[in-house]
Amino acid sequence: MPTFEYTARTAQGQEQTGTIDLPNQEAVVAHLRKNKMLVVRVREAKGTKKLGRVPTKDVVIFTRQFATMINSGLPLVQALDILAKQTDNKILSEVTKQVVYDVESGHTLADALDKHKNAFNNLYVSMVQAGEAGGILDTILLRLAGFMEKNDAIVRKVKGAMVYPLVIFSVAAIAVTVLLIFVIPTFQQMFASVNLELPLPTRIVIMLSDFLQSPFGYLGIPIVAVSLFFGIKSYYKTDKGQLVLDRILLNFPILGDLLRKSAVSRFTRTLGTLIASGVSILDGLEITARTSGNRVIHDAVMGSRASIAGGETIAGPLEKSGVFPPMVTSMIAVGEATGGLDEMLSKIADFYDEEVDAAVGTLLSMMEPVMIVFLGGVVGGMIVAMYLPIFDMINAVQG
């Protein structure tokens, strides 16, 4: 729990300073006023540790246990107090203690959770709010846990598929750097002692080796790489940058298809879960857009939300965006017409979960031979380039 420094005056006008451990500044002010003190200043103490993010798996376990306790008839505060004591994650334990304090102070559970974005996102808070309003909190919590498990599995699969080529490229870069800095100079010294015209491939490799060993090479390349990384990162923080880069990713060969299918699965499962939990379609679309993770998907979903607010359908704007496959928009249109939109969205999500599995398998199966050929071609090409002059020297001696 964070520590706050406070300055206050007593009823007699005497100034007092001190520290106190409470969840937030509002709680400190309320505590001081309860003790009939006039608040002068409240601020967070220096050195107070900020709580980090809570892993999804820990939130899932917390949610399932919470649902079981509520379903068994345990009072809300008692259930939260037990969870705070038994969870292995220290950050989640601290967060839960602060939630207990806020609930005991008269806040709703949803409002208390909303203060801790490091553990509970907008989707989580909105569903809990719907569960509290409908008196089905235990059912909503179980539905939330199932959703988070499936969503986390999809995210891990996509990240795993993207990590593989990055690792191969990193290995290739290290291997090439070692060859250029330590191996090629040895050949270069040997060729310099012989009056022989070097083939073009050999001259190119030696030129690259000289460049990498020059001040601009070993200092300039890292500086350019770091500058490029932070430049792209800064550009991505802008609205235009997000849109451009996310569109490039979606149109990327093979990987774009995987990201598109993953986005469709996430969108349909999130929206279907929200609607089934009693969240309105307009609120559900807004939450889904914010949690989409892709600006192109975000804009398409928000366009659909504006369409619904104007009295039209969801499917129309999604179809116009060109992001969602025709099958998805057609099934959503059927779900709207029949009144079973949440069930239809869940069916689409289940189908695209399998499509993501297949897309990951296809990506990895295609990447393996491509990466092996690439790595072998680069390293093998450099070695052949350095041996070409040796063959010429042997031929010259034999001649």
Secondary structure, DSSP 8 states (H G I E B T S, - for coil): --EEEEEEE-TTS-EEEEEEE-SSHHHHHHHHHHTT-EEEEEEE-TT--------HHHHHHHHHHHHHHHHTT--HHHHHHHHHHH-S-HHHHHHHHHHHHHHHTT--HHHHHHT-TTT--HHHHHHHHHHHHHT-HHHHHHHHHHHHHHHHHHHHHHHHHHHHHHHHHHHHHHHHHHIIIIIHHHHHHHHHTS-----HHHHHHHHHHHHHHSHIIIIIHHHHHHHHHHHHHHHHTSHHHHHHHHHHHHTSTTHHHHHHHHHHHHHHHHHHHHHHTT--HHHHHHHHHHTSS-HHHHHHHHHHHHHHHTT--SHHHHHHHS-S-HHHHHHHHHHHHHT-HHHHHHHHHHHHHHHHHHHHHHHHHHHHHHHHHHHHHHHHHHHHHHHHHHHHHHHHHH-
